[in-house]
Amino acid sequence: MANIKSQKKRIKQDKIRNSRNKSIKSELKTALKNVTINANESNKEQAIKALDVAFSKGIVKKSYRDRNKSKISSL
């Protein structure tokens, strides 16, 4: 365990960010899976929105977002 006050704060912030990022990434994976199972318009819109949210939060890279958007639109 860290002894420095700023490092203790950093560890606490990392745990919070990690849990937030994990939930967003989980929602993204679920939305992408739902599109591959049933490619209707509402699932496509939901998956594209999830991709945009994950990209805006810095969880996924631009190329990942663009590649999956292209794959979704071709279904």
Buried (B, 14 or more C-beta within 10 A) or exposed (E): EEEEEEEEEEEEEEEEEEEEBEEBBEBBEEBBEBBEEEEEEEBBEBBBEBBEBBBEEEBBEEEBBEEBBEEBEEE
